[in-house]
Amino acid sequence: MSLLDWLIVRGLPLVPRAIVGRVASRYVAGETLDDALRAVAQLAQEGAMATLDLLGEEVVERAKAAATASEYEHMLDAIAERGLPANVSIKPTALGLEIDDALFRAHLERVFAAAGRHGNFVRIDMEDATTTEATLAAYRELQPRFPQIGIVLQAYLRRTLADIDALPHAGANVRLCKGIYIEPRAIAFEEYGTVRLNYLAALEKLLARGVYTAIATHDEHLVCGALALLDRLRVPRERYEFQMLLGVEPELRRILLAAGHRLRVYVPFGRDWYPYSIRRLRENPQVARHVLRALVGRSR
């Protein structure tokens, strides 16, 4: 990261909320479910699928966790009513993981049951390393009862290859991403090239085991490596998909779709868009430069 990029990233919390909103609007569908469903419909016209995420995490009030579970039930109803090619992704701490594990699992089961009624799918997102073990334990224990659920593994964690070994023997479904949370070196790889190596090693292990894998990356180096693995292992196209974030690498998204690959776009929405946007801008300082241009009145 250059000194300019570092300075921009460090200064993001000082940027007016309205300026961040102007730049981050490409990454967030809007504040309402209707906004998100419109984005999903537009993506469907390209041939892309979607996964909806209601922004908001680290919930510490029981009432808010229950309200989030209810909103996810409503989201699944709305997807079914409109016949959209979409499922949902959900943060464990949004359902109360930091309050009580039993409460978290009860809310998960509510959402899973709603998905089951519609024949839909729920992805349990992965957050920072303090939640990894509890999240994986919930997935391993609930997946035999709710086969229409999936989990996320993060390639920058040193434990990930071992976590693949502990997946359910049948019906496992994994989104593999690099990981964006700042973790200590003792548990996470720090060097960019090393994370790439572990990503491809984890991807090969998942594919070789026959796990349905969502290849979540905008890194064309990893996309190229993934395509080579898919070809070498002769993985049928119905056994994997690529995943990307809304607003990131739309050209690469279109290239993969044109080549006939299944692709799903992560579509976040909600009133808690600001912390999500700051995190994404910190992750990508080149995009954060747009904030600086907007701040000095040169954005286009």
C-alpha positions in Angstrom: 0.0 0.0 0.0 1.4 3.4 -1.0 1.7 6.2 1.5 -1.1 8.0 -0.3 -3.4 5.0 0.0 -2.5 4.6 3.7 -3.3 8.2 4.4 -6.6 7.9 2.6 -7.6 4.8 4.4 -6.6 6.2 7.8 -8.6 9.3 7.1 -11.9 7.7 6.0 -13.6 8.0 9.3 -13.2 11.8 9.0 -14.8 12.0 5.6 -18.4 13.3 5.8 -21.0 10.6 5.7 -22.7 12.1 2.6 -19.4 11.9 0.6 -18.9 8.2 1.6 -22.4 7.5 0.5 -21.9 9.0 -2.9 -19.0 6.7 -3.6 -20.3 3.6 -1.7 -23.6 3.6 -3.5 -22.1 1.3 -6.1 -21.5 -1.3 -3.4 -24.8 -1.1 -1.5 -28.1 -1.6 -3.2 -29.9 0.9 -1.0 -31.6 1.1 2.4 -34.7 -1.0 1.7 -35.6 -4.5 0.6 -37.3 -3.1 -2.5 -34.0 -1.4 -3.4 -32.2 -4.7 -3.1 -34.8 -6.6 -5.1 -34.5 -4.1 -7.9 -30.8 -4.7 -8.0 -31.3 -8.5 -8.1 -33.8 -8.1 -11.0 -31.2 -6.1 -12.9 -28.5 -8.7 -12.3 -30.8 -11.4 -13.4 -31.1 -9.7 -16.8 -27.3 -10.2 -17.1 -27.7 -13.9 -16.3 -26.3 -13.5 -12.7 -27.8 -14.9 -9.5 -27.7 -13.0 -6.2 -27.4 -13.4 -2.5 -29.0 -10.7 -0.3 -27.4 -9.5 2.9 -29.2 -7.2 5.4 -26.4 -5.0 6.8 -25.9 -4.9 10.5 -23.8 -7.0 12.8 -22.5 -7.3 16.4 -26.0 -7.1 17.7 -26.2 -7.1 21.5 -30.0 -6.5 22.0 -32.2 -9.6 22.0 -35.1 -7.7 20.4 -32.9 -6.5 17.5 -31.6 -10.1 16.9 -35.2 -11.3 16.8 -36.2 -8.5 14.4 -33.3 -9.4 12.1 -34.5 -13.0 12.0 -38.0 -11.8 11.1 -36.6 -9.6 8.4 -34.8 -12.5 6.8 -38.0 -14.5 6.8 -39.7 -11.6 5.0 -36.7 -11.5 2.5 -37.2 -15.1 1.7 -40.9 -14.6 1.2 -40.3 -11.7 -1.1 -37.7 -13.5 -3.2 -40.2 -16.4 -3.7 -43.1 -14.1 -4.5 -41.1 -12.3 -7.2 -39.5 -15.5 -8.5 -36.0 -14.1 -8.4 -32.8 -16.1 -8.7 -31.5 -15.2 -5.2 -30.8 -16.6 -1.8 -29.7 -15.0 1.5 -26.5 -14.6 3.4 -26.5 -13.8 7.1 -24.0 -12.6 9.7 -24.0 -14.7 12.9 -23.6 -11.7 15.2 -26.7 -10.2 13.5 -28.7 -13.1 14.9 -27.3 -12.8 18.4 -24.1 -14.9 18.5 -22.5 -12.4 20.8 -25.5 -12.5 23.2 -26.1 -16.2 23.6 -25.2 -19.2 21.5 -28.6 -20.9 22.1 -30.4 -17.7 21.0 -28.3 -17.5 17.9 -29.1 -21.1 16.9 -32.8 -20.6 17.6 -32.8 -17.6 15.2 -30.8 -19.6 12.6 -33.4 -22.4 12.7 -36.2 -19.9 12.1 -34.4 -18.6 9.0 -33.5 -22.1 7.8 -37.1 -23.2 8.2 -38.3 -20.2 6.1 -35.8 -21.1 3.4 -37.0 -24.7 3.5 -40.6 -23.7 2.9 -39.6 -21.9 -0.3 -36.9 -24.4 -1.4 -34.3 -21.7 -1.0 -30.8 -21.6 0.5 -29.1 -19.7 3.4 -25.4 -19.0 3.6 -24.0 -18.4 7.1 -21.4 -15.7 6.6 -18.0 -15.7 8.5 -16.9 -12.8 10.6 -13.7 -12.2 12.5 -11.7 -15.1 14.2 -13.4 -14.7 17.5 -16.6 -16.1 16.0 -15.1 -18.8 13.7 -15.3 -21.8 15.9 -18.9 -21.1 17.1 -20.0 -20.4 13.6 -18.5 -23.6 12.2 -19.9 -25.7 15.1 -23.4 -24.4 14.4 -23.1 -25.2 10.7 -21.7 -28.8 11.4 -24.5 -29.5 13.9 -27.4 -28.0 12.0 -26.5 -29.0 8.4 -27.7 -32.6 8.6 -31.2 -31.3 9.6 -31.1 -28.3 7.2 -29.3 -29.4 4.0 -30.1 -26.2 2.2 -27.5 -24.2 4.2 -23.9 -23.3 3.5 -20.8 -21.8 5.3 -17.9 -19.6 4.5 -14.2 -20.4 4.8 -11.5 -17.7 4.7 -8.2 -18.5 2.9 -6.1 -16.2 5.0 -6.7 -18.2 8.2 -4.1 -20.9 8.9 -6.8 -23.3 10.1 -8.8 -23.4 6.9 -7.3 -26.6 5.4 -8.1 -28.4 8.6 -11.6 -27.0 8.7 -12.2 -28.5 5.2 -11.5 -31.9 6.7 -14.1 -31.3 9.4 -16.9 -30.4 7.0 -20.0 -32.7 6.9 -19.4 -35.8 4.8 -22.5 -35.2 2.6 -24.0 -32.0 1.1 -21.4 -29.5 2.3 -21.6 -26.1 0.5 -18.8 -23.6 1.0 -18.1 -20.1 -0.1 -14.3 -19.6 -0.2 -13.0 -16.1 0.1 -9.7 -14.5 1.1 -10.9 -12.8 4.3 -10.8 -9.2 5.2 -10.7 -8.9 9.0 -7.4 -7.9 10.6 -6.1 -10.9 12.5 -2.8 -11.7 14.4 -0.1 -13.4 12.4 -0.3 -16.4 14.7 -3.7 -17.4 13.2 -3.6 -15.7 9.8 -1.3 -15.4 6.8 -0.3 -11.8 6.1 1.6 -11.8 2.9 -0.6 -11.4 -0.2 1.1 -14.1 -2.2 0.8 -16.6 0.6 -2.9 -16.0 1.0 -3.3 -16.6 -2.8 -1.4 -19.9 -2.4 -3.6 -21.0 0.4 -6.7 -20.0 -1.4 -5.8 -22.2 -4.4 -4.8 -25.1 -2.1 -8.1 -24.8 -0.2 -10.0 -24.6 -3.5 -8.4 -27.7 -4.8 -9.1 -29.6 -1.6 -12.8 -28.6 -1.7 -13.3 -29.5 -5.3 -11.4 -32.8 -5.0 -13.8 -33.7 -2.1 -16.8 -32.9 -4.3 -17.9 -30.0 -2.1 -20.2 -27.5 -3.9 -17.9 -24.4 -3.9 -18.6 -20.8 -4.4 -15.4 -19.3 -5.6 -15.6 -15.8 -4.2 -12.9 -13.5 -5.6 -12.3 -10.5 -7.8 -8.6 -11.3 -8.1 -8.1 -12.4 -11.8 -5.0 -14.3 -10.8 -7.2 -16.5 -8.6 -9.9 -16.7 -11.2 -7.4 -17.9 -13.7 -6.1 -20.5 -11.1 -9.6 -21.6 -10.4 -10.4 -22.1 -14.0 -7.3 -24.2 -14.4 -8.4 -26.4 -11.4 -11.9 -26.8 -12.7 -10.6 -27.9 -16.0 -8.0 -30.3 -14.6 -10.4 -31.9 -12.1 -13.2 -31.9 -14.7 -15.7 -30.3 -12.3 -19.2 -30.1 -13.8 -20.5 -26.5 -14.0 -23.5 -27.4 -11.7 -21.0 -28.2 -8.9 -19.5 -24.7 -8.5 -20.2 -21.0 -9.0 -18.2 -17.8 -8.9 -19.2 -15.0 -6.5 -18.5 -11.3 -6.5 -19.5 -8.2 -4.6 -22.0 -5.7 -6.0 -20.1 -2.9 -7.8 -16.8 -4.7 -8.0 -15.2 -5.9 -11.2 -18.4 -5.9 -13.3 -16.4 -6.5 -16.5 -14.9 -9.7 -15.1 -18.4 -10.7 -14.0 -19.6 -10.3 -17.5 -16.6 -12.2 -18.9 -17.3 -15.2 -16.7 -21.1 -15.2 -17.4 -20.4 -15.0 -21.2 -18.2 -18.1 -20.8 -21.1 -20.0 -19.3 -20.1 -20.1 -15.7 -22.7 -19.7 -12.9 -22.1 -16.5 -11.0 -23.7 -14.9 -8.0 -23.4 -11.3 -6.8 -23.4 -10.4 -3.1 -26.1 -7.6 -2.7 -26.0 -5.8 0.6 -28.6 -3.4 1.7 -30.0 -1.7 4.8 -29.7 1.3 7.0 -26.3 0.2 8.4 -24.6 0.8 5.1 -22.0 3.2 6.5 -19.8 0.8 8.5 -19.9 -1.8 5.7 -18.9 0.8 3.2 -16.0 2.0 5.3 -14.7 -1.5 5.6 -14.9 -2.1 1.9 -13.2 1.2 1.1 -10.4 0.3 3.6 -10.0 -3.0 1.8 -9.6 -1.3 -1.5 -7.6 1.9 -1.3 -7.8 2.5 -5.0 -11.5 2.8 -4.7 -11.0 5.0 -1.6 -9.3 7.5 -3.8 -12.7 8.2 -5.3 -13.6 9.5 -1.9 -10.7 12.0 -2.0 -11.7 13.2 -5.5 -15.3 13.6 -4.3 -14.1 15.5 -1.3 -12.3 18.0 -3.4 -15.1 18.3 -5.9 -13.6 16.4 -8.8 -15.7 13.2 -8.8 -17.5 12.4 -11.9 
